Amino acid sequence: MKLSARNALKGKIKEIKAGTVNTEVIVELKGGEEIVSMISKESAEKMGLKPGKEIYAVIKASSVMIGTD
């Protein structure tokens, strides 16, 4: 698999929460941090996503916001 995105983070699926239309995929990264992705239920089923499966969280965005307290 080759992608143009520069931010591809390898991790394992920690949890999957399937909804009526979308599925929430919680990914645990190597350092223990988590990323949550919302994808279509159909895509999750086609990819055979299950807890423990190694995947890549690919981030492609034109802007990244920064916040402070």
Secondary structure as the mmCIF struct_conf table of DSSP 4:
data_model
#
loop_
_struct_conf.conf_type_id
_struct_conf.id
_struct_conf.beg_label_comp_id
_struct_conf.beg_label_asym_id
_struct_conf.beg_label_seq_id
_struct_conf.end_label_comp_id
_struct_conf.end_label_asym_id
_struct_conf.end_label_seq_id
BEND BEND1 SER A 4 SER A 4
BEND BEND2 ARG A 6 ARG A 6
STRN STRN1 ASN A 7 ALA A 18
BEND BEND3 THR A 20 VAL A 21
STRN STRN2 ASN A 22 LEU A 29
TURN_TY1_P TURN_TY1_P1 LYS A 30 GLY A 31
BEND BEND4 GLY A 32 GLY A 32
STRN STRN3 GLU A 34 SER A 40
HELX_RH_AL_P HELX_RH_AL_P1 LYS A 41 MET A 47
TURN_TY1_P TURN_TY1_P2 GLY A 48 GLY A 48
TURN_TY1_P TURN_TY1_P3 PRO A 51 GLY A 52
STRN STRN4 GLU A 54 ILE A 59
BEND BEND5 SER A 62 SER A 62
#
